[in-house]
Amino acid sequence: MTHPPGQFESLGPVRAAITAALLDQASGVEVVRRLCQACVELLPVDGASVSVMSDSDYRETLYASDEVIAHIEAVQFTLGEGPCYEAFHGGRPVLVPDLAAAVALSWPLFAAEMVDQPVAAVFAFPLQSGAIRIGAMDLYRRTPGWLSAEQVAIALHAVDIATLALLAAQAGTLDGDGQAWADLPLHREQVHQATGMVIAALEIPAAQALARLRGYAFSAGRLVDDVARDLVARRISPYDLDP
């Protein structure tokens, strides 16, 4: 966690750097990487991640700055709940300065999973432009504590930059043929494969197939990503997921 001396500097230099990256036709993931690293440098947080999401339960982590935030993302995807989901569906920031002391959370399973993790505070921001919502940014810190009004403003500014960059990449405006969006890595390709296997074997819709994966993973105390790898490798069968 970096604490710059004095007042937190503006994201102006970061915006300039990312604008330069866009003009240089840098990949979409490079833009997201620079954005997440800037948040860790400018804010009193220890990690940052950006995910693209949809109402159909599609979710892909584009970048996670460290293993802790990567685990946070994996747990949220496994459970189908957490601050990232709440921010995305609610269209507003979710700020939890002391996770251990928080009550009446709408994601109790996720909070329980974080008890043994070095995560004391979480902050999630939706990536949205008007009525268009494309994902969320997650931040965490190892010690409890609020973000100040100025720090929240910086995070919101960063989120705006990420949203515009990803929308530009999605529209293919970075290189004229849409490749900037296509180069974003699909970390959960095996989850998509496994979901397809469950759909084919059990003849159920995609949403139910993913729910089966999540239910099996939760009951086994595992992550969906790990269960998917076992399915694709034929170590378990889709019929093992059938309750």
C-alpha positions as CSV (number, residue, x, y, z in Angstrom):
1,M,0.0,0.0,0.0
2,T,1.5,3.3,-1.1
3,H,0.8,6.5,0.8
4,P,2.1,9.5,-1.3
5,P,3.1,12.5,0.9
6,G,0.6,15.3,1.3
7,Q,-2.6,15.5,-0.7
8,F,-3.3,12.7,-3.1
9,E,-2.3,13.9,-6.6
10,S,-4.8,14.0,-9.3
11,L,-5.2,11.3,-11.9
12,G,-4.3,13.8,-14.6
13,P,-0.9,12.2,-15.3
14,V,-2.5,8.8,-15.4
15,R,-5.2,9.9,-17.8
16,A,-2.4,11.3,-20.0
17,A,-0.4,8.0,-19.8
18,I,-3.5,6.0,-20.7
19,T,-4.5,8.3,-23.5
20,A,-0.9,7.8,-24.9
21,A,-1.4,4.1,-24.6
22,L,-4.6,4.3,-26.6
23,L,-2.9,6.3,-29.3
24,D,-0.1,3.8,-29.3
25,Q,-2.7,1.1,-29.9
26,A,-1.8,-0.6,-26.7
27,S,-3.8,-3.7,-25.9
28,G,-7.0,-3.4,-23.8
29,V,-5.5,-5.4,-21.0
30,E,-2.4,-3.1,-20.9
31,V,-4.8,-0.1,-20.4
32,V,-6.5,-1.9,-17.6
33,R,-3.2,-3.0,-16.0
34,R,-2.0,0.6,-16.0
35,L,-5.2,1.8,-14.5
36,C,-5.2,-0.8,-11.6
37,Q,-1.5,-0.1,-10.8
38,A,-2.3,3.6,-10.7
39,C,-5.1,3.0,-8.2
40,V,-2.7,1.0,-5.9
41,E,-0.2,3.8,-6.2
42,L,-2.5,6.7,-5.6
43,L,-4.9,5.3,-3.0
44,P,-4.5,3.6,0.4
45,V,-5.3,0.2,-1.0
46,D,-3.2,-3.0,-1.5
47,G,-4.8,-4.4,-4.7
48,A,-7.1,-3.6,-7.6
49,S,-8.9,-5.6,-10.2
50,V,-11.2,-5.0,-13.2
51,S,-13.8,-7.4,-14.4
52,V,-16.3,-7.2,-17.3
53,M,-19.7,-8.6,-16.5
54,S,-23.2,-9.0,-17.9
55,D,-26.7,-9.6,-16.5
56,S,-26.5,-13.1,-17.9
57,D,-23.9,-14.1,-15.3
58,Y,-21.0,-13.7,-17.7
59,R,-17.9,-12.5,-15.8
60,E,-14.3,-12.3,-16.8
61,T,-11.5,-10.8,-14.7
62,L,-9.3,-8.7,-17.1
63,Y,-6.6,-7.9,-14.6
64,A,-5.8,-8.5,-10.9
65,S,-2.8,-6.8,-9.4
66,D,-2.0,-9.5,-6.9
67,E,-2.9,-13.0,-5.7
68,V,-5.2,-11.7,-2.9
69,I,-7.4,-9.7,-5.3
70,A,-7.3,-12.6,-7.8
71,H,-8.6,-14.9,-5.0
72,I,-11.3,-12.3,-4.1
73,E,-12.5,-12.4,-7.7
74,A,-12.4,-16.2,-7.9
75,V,-14.5,-16.5,-4.7
76,Q,-17.1,-14.0,-5.9
77,F,-17.4,-15.8,-9.2
78,T,-17.8,-19.2,-7.4
79,L,-20.5,-17.9,-5.0
80,G,-22.2,-15.5,-7.5
81,E,-22.2,-12.8,-4.8
82,G,-19.9,-10.2,-3.3
83,P,-19.2,-6.4,-3.5
84,C,-18.4,-6.5,-7.2
85,Y,-21.8,-8.0,-8.0
86,E,-23.6,-5.6,-5.7
87,A,-21.9,-2.6,-7.3
88,F,-22.6,-3.9,-10.8
89,H,-26.3,-4.7,-10.3
90,G,-26.9,-1.6,-8.0
91,G,-25.0,0.8,-10.2
92,R,-23.4,2.5,-7.2
93,P,-20.2,2.1,-5.2
94,V,-20.0,-0.4,-2.4
95,L,-17.7,0.8,0.4
96,V,-17.0,-1.5,3.3
97,P,-14.2,0.0,5.5
98,D,-14.2,-2.8,8.1
99,L,-15.3,-6.2,6.7
100,A,-15.1,-8.0,10.0
101,A,-17.3,-5.5,11.8
102,A,-19.8,-5.0,8.9
103,V,-23.4,-6.2,9.6
104,A,-26.4,-6.9,7.3
105,L,-24.2,-7.5,4.3
106,S,-26.1,-8.7,1.2
107,W,-23.3,-11.2,0.6
108,P,-22.7,-13.2,3.8
109,L,-21.2,-16.2,2.2
110,F,-18.5,-14.1,0.6
111,A,-17.8,-12.3,3.9
112,A,-17.4,-15.6,5.6
113,E,-14.9,-16.8,3.0
114,M,-12.8,-13.7,3.6
115,V,-12.4,-14.3,7.4
116,D,-9.1,-16.2,6.9
117,Q,-7.9,-13.9,4.1
118,P,-5.7,-10.7,4.5
119,V,-8.7,-8.6,3.5
120,A,-10.0,-6.1,6.0
121,A,-11.7,-3.6,3.7
122,V,-13.2,-3.8,0.2
123,F,-14.4,-1.1,-2.2
124,A,-16.2,-1.9,-5.4
125,F,-17.2,0.6,-8.2
126,P,-19.4,-0.1,-11.2
127,L,-18.0,0.5,-14.7
128,Q,-20.8,2.3,-16.3
129,S,-21.6,5.1,-18.8
130,G,-25.1,6.3,-18.7
131,A,-27.4,3.3,-18.8
132,I,-24.6,1.1,-20.1
133,R,-23.0,-1.1,-17.4
134,I,-20.0,-3.3,-18.4
135,G,-18.3,-4.4,-15.2
136,A,-16.8,-3.4,-12.0
137,M,-13.5,-2.4,-10.3
138,D,-12.6,-4.0,-6.9
139,L,-10.1,-2.5,-4.4
140,Y,-9.1,-4.1,-1.1
141,R,-6.9,-3.2,1.8
142,R,-5.3,-5.3,4.5
143,T,-6.2,-3.0,7.3
144,P,-9.6,-1.5,8.1
145,G,-10.2,2.2,7.1
146,W,-12.3,4.5,5.1
147,L,-11.4,6.1,1.8
148,S,-11.7,9.9,2.2
149,A,-14.1,11.9,-0.1
150,E,-11.0,12.9,-2.1
151,Q,-9.9,9.3,-2.5
152,V,-13.4,8.1,-3.5
153,A,-13.3,10.9,-6.1
154,I,-10.0,9.6,-7.4
155,A,-11.4,6.1,-7.6
156,L,-14.5,7.3,-9.5
157,H,-12.2,9.2,-11.9
158,A,-10.2,6.0,-12.5
159,V,-13.4,4.0,-13.1
160,D,-14.5,6.6,-15.7
161,I,-11.2,6.2,-17.5
162,A,-11.5,2.4,-17.4
163,T,-15.1,2.4,-18.7
164,L,-14.2,4.7,-21.6
165,A,-11.1,2.7,-22.5
166,L,-13.0,-0.6,-22.4
167,L,-16.0,0.8,-24.4
168,A,-13.5,2.1,-27.0
169,A,-11.8,-1.3,-27.1
170,Q,-15.2,-3.1,-27.4
171,A,-16.2,-0.8,-30.3
172,G,-12.9,-1.5,-32.0
173,T,-11.9,2.2,-32.1
174,L,-8.4,1.6,-31.0
175,D,-7.2,-0.1,-34.1
176,G,-10.2,0.0,-36.4
177,D,-11.1,-3.7,-36.5
178,G,-12.1,-4.6,-33.0
179,Q,-8.9,-6.5,-32.1
180,A,-8.2,-4.4,-29.0
181,W,-11.3,-6.0,-27.3
182,A,-10.5,-9.4,-28.7
183,D,-7.1,-9.5,-27.2
184,L,-8.4,-9.4,-23.6
185,P,-7.5,-12.7,-22.0
186,L,-10.3,-15.2,-21.2
187,H,-9.0,-16.5,-17.8
188,R,-12.2,-18.5,-17.4
189,E,-12.1,-20.2,-20.8
190,Q,-12.2,-23.6,-19.0
191,V,-15.3,-22.5,-17.0
192,H,-17.0,-21.8,-20.3
193,Q,-15.9,-25.2,-21.7
194,A,-17.1,-27.0,-18.5
195,T,-20.4,-25.2,-18.6
196,G,-20.9,-26.3,-22.2
197,M,-20.1,-29.9,-21.2
198,V,-22.8,-29.8,-18.4
199,I,-25.3,-28.3,-20.9
200,A,-24.7,-31.1,-23.3
201,A,-24.7,-33.9,-20.8
202,L,-27.6,-32.8,-18.6
203,E,-29.6,-30.9,-21.3
204,I,-30.2,-27.9,-19.2
205,P,-29.9,-24.1,-19.9
206,A,-26.6,-22.3,-19.4
207,A,-27.7,-20.5,-16.3
208,Q,-28.6,-23.8,-14.6
209,A,-25.3,-25.4,-15.8
210,L,-23.3,-22.6,-14.1
211,A,-25.5,-22.9,-11.0
212,R,-24.6,-26.7,-10.9
213,L,-20.9,-25.9,-11.1
214,R,-21.2,-23.3,-8.4
215,G,-23.3,-25.6,-6.1
216,Y,-20.8,-28.5,-6.5
217,A,-17.9,-26.2,-5.9
218,F,-19.5,-24.6,-2.8
219,S,-20.4,-28.0,-1.3
220,A,-16.9,-29.3,-1.9
221,G,-15.3,-26.1,-0.5
222,R,-13.6,-25.5,-3.8
223,L,-13.5,-22.7,-6.5
224,V,-15.5,-23.0,-9.6
225,D,-12.3,-22.5,-11.7
226,D,-10.8,-25.7,-10.0
227,V,-14.0,-27.7,-10.6
228,A,-14.0,-26.6,-14.2
229,R,-10.5,-27.7,-14.8
230,D,-11.3,-31.2,-13.4
231,L,-14.3,-31.4,-15.7
232,V,-12.4,-30.4,-18.8
233,A,-9.6,-32.9,-17.8
234,R,-12.3,-35.6,-17.3
235,R,-11.3,-36.1,-13.7
236,I,-15.0,-35.7,-12.8
237,S,-18.1,-36.1,-15.0
238,P,-21.0,-33.6,-15.5
239,Y,-23.2,-36.3,-13.9
240,D,-21.2,-35.9,-10.7
241,L,-22.8,-32.4,-10.5
242,D,-26.3,-33.7,-10.8
243,P,-27.9,-33.5,-7.4
